[in-house]
Amino acid sequence: MMKINVEKCAKILKEQDDILILMHAHPDGDTLGCGFGLCRALLKMGKRARAICADEIQKKYDYLYKDIDMPEFEEKFIVSVDVATESLLGALEEKYAGKIDLCIDHHGTNACYSEYLLLNADAAAAAETVLKVIKALRVKIDKHIADCLYTGLTTDTGCFRYASTTSNTYRAAAELIDLGAENGRINRVMFETKTWSYAALERLAIESMEFFGNDRICLITITQDMYAKTGTSEDETEAIPPLTRQIEGVEIGLTLREKEDGTCKCSVRTYESVDASKLAAAFDGGGHKQAAACKFSCGVEEAKRLLVEESLRLLS
């Protein structure tokens, strides 16, 4: 594995064709914005490129890709964006693990699995770095690319509310708005618009809230039964983990999501007093200081016990 800078990354991409871009499973705005934004840029350069992920993409993101004509080809160069470990590729891991040529990421916990790694752990979103790469490619950034990258910025920063947001993030956002990004519409769709089914799931999620450690820990449990009752799926849970941090006095927010096979995943959200990535790392997970995730091979109740125990240890 070789760590590279933006200029080297652009040089490598200029030399390649038939480029496949991988986005992580249960895709969020950053991996999608980076994937489709970079794909659009490469297509504008006359290259063959397409972006894929293992899971269905929520309808609210369709403006990122609905007008792209992505050709079929046998991939010769594979890029991952906003993917800290190959396990996050979901169903694509089996086919592409060990074959990824370039990774562009912003997770300090990146597993260094690609031949080349462009990593900026200080960036609030991977989209910040992809913007620099596209500029280094000398591609004219149009409204569509700007919309993609702005989506990455705003979703990974909670509409620029998270502590990870830096002056560089704001400068990148301002540049993208100047280039045509519809910030008002995108923010409204991402943060102020809910489907009826999601609203029903959110109500059940809030009702499931439990508190531990003198109310410094908030835990939400989302079960398969909740999905069945509301007609939702795990793909629609993206906005639920931040709810745990909205309760006064909560320092650690935990959102457990039960999988179909009875195992579960946890999204961890914290404030500056606790490092979310350390909590997730205790269970072989990872992420950022205020947002991380991990998986459990056990059921919800056992995972809950382990998470609360470790959370109490970190707060002591």
Disulfide bonds with the S-S distance in Angstrom:
none
